[in-house]
């Protein structure tokens, strides 16, 4: 089980931390995540006030130059409104800086600001993504590409150079709760990252199963699956909730106002963070228990926790990253290994009895 963190490089929605301060802080957080042994760190792409990472590949490359082991991924790259050739070139450059630790998590995007900025029609929301994903996968194949589509100029026998260290460059598909997107990941033979935002975690299990079924039915080998969720770890559950709730509520209030929805109350937050909720917020032991529950439900290979939301202070984030890396991740990994070995041993037992 890989355990890591991701962020959209949030800055304070109101007066407070700006991008010029937040981005260097984010690099420091990634460096610490590497030092304490987290497996992966992701940066998501947004194009509006309140966020400081419209170009994740640039920040990932800066972090790559200062880290040694941690894998670095977008979370997500809004491929629908970007150019696949440029995306491949940018992440290839970051992969070269990292010496082979960079990934692309491609998605359609939950917010639509990039469509306006780059002149794309939201009416073509899914068609844009399907076509551009097709081209991105062709570009990473390592073979000259001849391609044509509706939304960009054709390519004739083009080999994009230089090539990344990882050839092919890893591409994950980031999905929400749309079964069609899950099936697409399986049909294309891609690993999948599933965003969990609300409700009981068990409701997401059928989507993980659907991904495995689509892979098998399409003739592909098994691929990793990840879950992404909101969470925070502190010394006590009270400290974790009191630190995370104001920032999380601030973030959701900005989106809720835009969509005509009420803001999140503390009672709603506590339900999400409780034993039956989807958030992993609490003491190290509580977060361990929640992540192990998720693995029991899903059998997935990676968990990414959105520690940094809203105007959550940098020092609090650094403490959370340290606790996640030093106290949570080692216990979860060891227990998952133990359970996996026990299951394998149980599966072999009938064969031993026959011999």
LOSEVO-403430 format. One line per 3 residues: their letters; for each residue x, y, z of C-alpha. Coordinates in Angstrom, 3 decimals. Layout:
residues N
A> X:Y:Z | ... $
END
This chain:
residues 355
XXX> 0.000:0.000:0.000 | 1.380:3.395:-1.027 | 0.424:6.328:1.174 $
XXX> 0.795:9.951:0.239 | -0.704:13.419:0.200 | -2.070:15.793:-2.407 $
XXX> -3.086:19.416:-2.581 | -4.445:22.077:-4.916 | -1.947:24.551:-3.430 $
XXX> -4.737:26.359:-1.611 | -4.194:29.910:-0.473 | -6.462:31.794:1.904 $
XXX> -9.802:32.554:0.257 | -9.807:35.950:2.015 | -6.821:38.090:3.072 $
XXX> -3.844:36.006:4.088 | -1.267:33.792:2.424 | -0.649:34.561:-1.252 $
XXX> 0.806:32.401:-4.034 | 4.290:33.896:-3.678 | 4.413:32.527:-0.126 $
XXX> 2.378:29.377:-0.623 | 4.400:27.807:-3.463 | 7.746:27.826:-1.591 $
XXX> 5.922:26.440:1.452 | 4.493:23.685:-0.728 | 7.982:22.727:-1.918 $
XXX> 9.073:22.460:1.724 | 6.087:20.195:2.450 | 7.012:17.895:-0.427 $
XXX> 10.628:17.761:0.729 | 9.457:16.784:4.223 | 7.093:14.174:2.789 $
XXX> 10.080:12.628:1.026 | 12.210:12.716:4.178 | 9.583:11.022:6.384 $
XXX> 8.998:8.250:3.873 | 5.698:9.016:2.177 | 5.362:7.283:-1.168 $
XXX> 3.749:9.915:-3.357 | 2.756:13.597:-3.440 | 0.222:15.064:-5.847 $
XXX> -0.623:18.602:-6.975 | -3.974:19.396:-8.544 | -4.699:22.006:-11.197 $
XXX> -7.085:24.919:-10.706 | -7.389:28.236:-12.531 | -9.119:30.566:-10.068 $
XXX> -8.641:32.651:-6.940 | -7.844:30.592:-3.871 | -5.379:28.245:-5.576 $
XXX> -1.728:28.659:-6.544 | -1.012:25.780:-8.946 | -2.417:26.334:-12.444 $
XXX> 0.670:24.514:-13.816 | 1.416:21.513:-11.544 | 4.235:20.159:-13.728 $
XXX> 6.342:23.241:-12.979 | 6.017:22.859:-9.199 | 6.525:19.095:-9.419 $
XXX> 9.764:19.672:-11.336 | 10.959:22.110:-8.665 | 10.150:19.530:-5.991 $
XXX> 11.837:16.788:-8.024 | 15.137:18.655:-7.866 | 15.011:18.626:-4.057 $
XXX> 13.752:15.088:-3.386 | 15.165:11.599:-3.818 | 12.531:8.884:-3.505 $
XXX> 8.979:10.195:-3.413 | 6.839:9.824:-6.538 | 5.339:13.056:-7.868 $
XXX> 2.016:13.242:-9.676 | -0.563:15.688:-10.916 | -3.906:15.326:-9.172 $
XXX> -5.336:16.009:-11.704 | -4.150:17.409:-15.034 | -7.258:18.874:-16.690 $
XXX> -6.545:17.245:-20.022 | -9.809:18.344:-21.647 | -8.657:21.959:-21.895 $
XXX> -4.943:21.345:-22.430 | -2.838:20.191:-25.366 | -1.664:16.565:-25.045 $
XXX> 1.640:17.255:-26.801 | 2.483:20.049:-24.381 | 1.339:17.994:-21.393 $
XXX> 3.578:15.120:-22.458 | 6.541:17.450:-22.980 | 6.102:19.171:-19.603 $
XXX> 5.800:15.945:-17.637 | 8.671:14.407:-19.580 | 10.820:17.349:-18.481 $
XXX> 9.727:16.848:-14.872 | 10.418:13.128:-15.146 | 13.933:13.853:-16.396 $
XXX> 14.542:16.192:-13.451 | 13.270:13.527:-11.029 | 15.177:10.707:-12.743 $
XXX> 12.006:8.709:-13.220 | 9.548:9.575:-10.433 | 6.815:11.610:-12.158 $
XXX> 3.293:10.556:-13.147 | 0.324:12.130:-14.897 | -3.139:11.777:-13.379 $
XXX> -5.438:12.856:-16.190 | -9.005:13.981:-15.542 | -11.893:15.929:-16.993 $
XXX> -11.869:18.555:-14.238 | -14.544:19.399:-11.662 | -14.282:23.186:-12.128 $
XXX> -14.644:24.681:-15.587 | -12.468:27.812:-15.454 | -9.818:26.300:-17.730 $
XXX> -12.370:25.803:-20.515 | -13.061:29.541:-20.561 | -9.384:30.469:-20.359 $
XXX> -8.276:28.182:-23.171 | -11.272:28.676:-25.446 | -12.898:25.250:-25.096 $
XXX> -16.645:24.661:-25.236 | -17.973:22.918:-22.116 | -20.598:21.310:-24.360 $
XXX> -17.712:19.154:-25.635 | -16.731:18.213:-22.060 | -16.435:14.453:-22.511 $
XXX> -15.550:14.426:-26.223 | -12.575:16.710:-25.569 | -11.273:14.441:-22.839 $
XXX> -11.727:11.216:-24.790 | -9.918:12.572:-27.855 | -7.058:14.158:-25.946 $
XXX> -6.546:11.091:-23.773 | -6.293:9.005:-26.934 | -3.550:11.292:-28.244 $
XXX> -1.681:11.406:-24.920 | -1.557:7.615:-24.764 | -0.332:7.476:-28.363 $
XXX> 2.428:10.001:-27.616 | 3.754:7.978:-24.687 | 3.905:4.759:-26.712 $
XXX> 7.425:5.529:-27.939 | 6.438:5.102:-31.583 | 5.980:7.804:-34.264 $
XXX> 2.402:9.084:-34.086 | 0.063:9.743:-36.973 | -3.180:11.098:-35.565 $
XXX> -6.156:13.313:-36.357 | -9.177:14.533:-34.409 | -11.780:17.277:-34.039 $
XXX> -10.120:19.578:-31.555 | -6.500:20.089:-32.625 | -4.278:19.917:-35.697 $
XXX> -3.307:16.436:-36.926 | 0.091:14.846:-36.426 | 1.940:12.944:-39.150 $
XXX> 4.683:10.512:-38.168 | 5.726:12.606:-35.142 | 7.951:11.250:-32.362 $
XXX> 7.981:13.687:-29.437 | 11.504:14.047:-28.045 | 13.180:13.812:-25.622 $
XXX> 11.716:10.674:-24.113 | 11.065:10.410:-20.358 | 13.165:8.250:-18.055 $
XXX> 10.064:6.103:-17.504 | 9.122:5.007:-20.975 | 6.143:4.760:-21.080 $
XXX> 5.441:7.631:-18.717 | 2.845:6.490:-16.133 | -0.671:7.805:-16.781 $
XXX> -3.463:7.325:-14.243 | -7.098:8.202:-14.863 | -8.654:10.398:-12.177 $
XXX> -12.395:9.771:-11.778 | -15.280:10.835:-9.562 | -18.331:8.670:-9.069 $
XXX> -19.148:8.239:-12.765 | -19.248:4.504:-13.661 | -18.568:5.355:-17.302 $
XXX> -15.250:6.956:-16.366 | -14.352:3.911:-14.276 | -15.078:1.606:-17.190 $
XXX> -13.012:3.827:-19.503 | -9.981:3.413:-17.221 | -10.389:-0.357:-17.300 $
XXX> -11.052:-0.515:-21.021 | -7.849:1.425:-21.709 | -5.803:-0.655:-19.270 $
XXX> -5.026:2.346:-17.033 | -4.612:2.618:-13.270 | -7.411:4.622:-11.662 $
XXX> -7.610:7.172:-8.845 | -11.102:7.489:-7.359 | -12.099:10.662:-5.487 $
XXX> -14.174:10.059:-2.336 | -15.915:13.193:-1.085 | -18.928:12.083:0.945 $
XXX> -21.095:9.266:2.176 | -20.106:5.943:3.686 | -16.864:4.555:2.219 $
XXX> -18.570:1.253:1.379 | -20.569:2.922:-1.370 | -17.375:3.317:-3.409 $
XXX> -16.446:-0.384:-3.311 | -18.562:-1.308:-6.389 | -16.623:1.260:-8.455 $
XXX> -13.292:-0.352:-7.534 | -14.766:-3.737:-8.458 | -16.058:-2.288:-11.736 $
XXX> -12.541:-1.120:-12.626 | -11.141:-4.627:-12.061 | -13.934:-6.182:-14.107 $
XXX> -13.416:-3.735:-16.995 | -9.680:-4.485:-17.026 | -10.290:-8.223:-17.163 $
XXX> -13.052:-8.027:-19.768 | -10.827:-5.860:-21.983 | -7.949:-8.326:-21.758 $
XXX> -5.656:-6.142:-19.672 | -3.420:-7.138:-16.797 | -4.451:-5.944:-13.293 $
XXX> -3.679:-2.272:-12.685 | -3.292:-0.301:-9.458 | -6.213:1.619:-7.985 $
XXX> -5.996:4.614:-5.668 | -8.485:6.456:-3.506 | -8.230:10.177:-2.751 $
XXX> -9.930:11.742:0.246 | -9.883:14.638:2.666 | -8.021:14.006:5.899 $
XXX> -5.739:15.340:8.576 | -3.677:13.877:11.396 | -2.720:15.496:14.704 $
XXX> -1.790:14.247:18.152 | -5.421:14.045:19.261 | -8.729:13.732:17.446 $
XXX> -9.922:17.045:18.909 | -6.828:18.872:17.701 | -7.159:17.346:14.231 $
XXX> -10.827:18.307:13.890 | -10.377:21.799:15.340 | -7.487:22.478:12.955 $
XXX> -8.955:20.955:9.803 | -12.628:21.952:10.024 | -12.271:25.763:9.640 $
XXX> -10.040:25.400:6.570 | -12.166:22.643:5.041 | -15.353:24.630:5.641 $
XXX> -13.746:27.707:4.068 | -12.889:25.734:0.952 | -16.352:24.228:0.615 $
XXX> -18.071:27.544:1.306 | -16.492:29.088:-1.773 | -17.725:26.254:-3.992 $
XXX> -21.115:26.016:-2.249 | -21.833:29.723:-2.768 | -21.092:29.353:-6.465 $
XXX> -23.509:26.423:-6.735 | -26.252:27.838:-4.514 | -25.612:25.305:-1.737 $
XXX> -25.434:25.890:2.035 | -21.994:25.822:3.665 | -20.789:22.767:5.575 $
XXX> -21.673:22.816:9.272 | -19.468:21.429:12.049 | -22.020:18.654:12.584 $
XXX> -21.746:17.639:8.919 | -17.968:17.722:9.157 | -17.991:15.589:12.311 $
XXX> -20.167:13.041:10.522 | -17.717:12.865:7.612 | -14.800:12.524:10.035 $
XXX> -16.544:9.959:12.232 | -16.109:6.164:12.149 | -18.661:5.755:9.328 $
XXX> -17.608:8.841:7.347 | -15.315:9.132:4.364 | -12.794:11.589:5.884 $
XXX> -9.625:10.361:7.636 | -9.321:13.013:10.348 | -7.991:12.242:13.792 $
XXX> -5.119:10.983:15.874 | -2.538:8.692:14.236 | -4.364:5.623:15.542 $
XXX> -7.740:6.833:14.253 | -6.295:7.576:10.809 | -4.625:4.150:10.775 $
XXX> -7.960:2.498:11.537 | -9.752:4.474:8.816 | -7.127:3.670:6.155 $
XXX> -7.174:-0.014:7.064 | -10.965:-0.013:6.861 | -10.706:1.463:3.379 $
XXX> -8.209:-1.199:2.321 | -10.472:-3.932:3.684 | -13.342:-2.517:1.608 $
XXX> -11.430:-1.770:-1.586 | -8.224:-3.827:-1.780 | -6.576:-0.811:-3.412 $
XXX> -2.882:-0.025:-3.803 | -2.602:3.710:-3.033 | -4.194:6.278:-0.711 $
XXX> -3.756:10.025:-1.227 | -4.959:12.358:1.526 | -5.780:16.017:0.914 $
XXX> -4.145:17.450:4.029 | -3.836:21.033:2.782 | -7.156:22.807:2.289 $
XXX> -8.225:26.443:2.486 | -5.976:28.531:4.716 | -4.634:25.699:6.870 $
XXX> -1.324:26.929:8.342 | 1.955:25.676:6.909 | 3.365:24.604:10.292 $
XXX> 0.258:22.533:11.021 | 0.636:20.879:7.627 | 4.268:20.078:8.309 $
XXX> 3.296:18.398:11.596 | 0.551:16.430:9.845 | 2.929:15.278:7.106 $
XXX> 5.448:14.160:9.709 | 2.828:12.177:11.641 | 1.448:10.647:8.456 $
XXX> 4.908:9.547:7.339 | 6.371:8.398:10.637 | 3.417:7.066:12.635 $
XXX> 0.579:6.253:10.230 | 2.158:4.972:7.021 | 4.528:2.363:8.529 $
XXX> 1.743:0.754:10.563 | -0.699:0.679:7.639 | 1.881:-0.770:5.255 $
XXX> 2.898:-3.478:7.732 | -0.674:-4.495:8.462 | -1.598:-4.599:4.763 $
XXX> 1.445:-6.807:4.113 | 0.417:-9.087:6.985 | -3.158:-9.370:5.726 $
XXX> -2.012:-9.980:2.158 | 0.376:-12.732:3.264 | -2.337:-14.338:5.399 $
XXX> -4.765:-14.315:2.473 | -2.151:-15.844:0.171 | -1.357:-18.513:2.771 $
XXX> -5.068:-19.279:3.184 | -5.475:-19.641:-0.578 | -2.563:-22.093:-0.734 $
XXX> -3.771:-24.223:2.192 | -6.159:-26.453:0.183 | -3.362:-27.249:-2.297 $
XXX> -1.028:-28.240:0.554 | -3.681:-30.556:1.936 | -3.990:-32.266:-1.434 $
X> -0.260:-33.019:-1.482 $
END
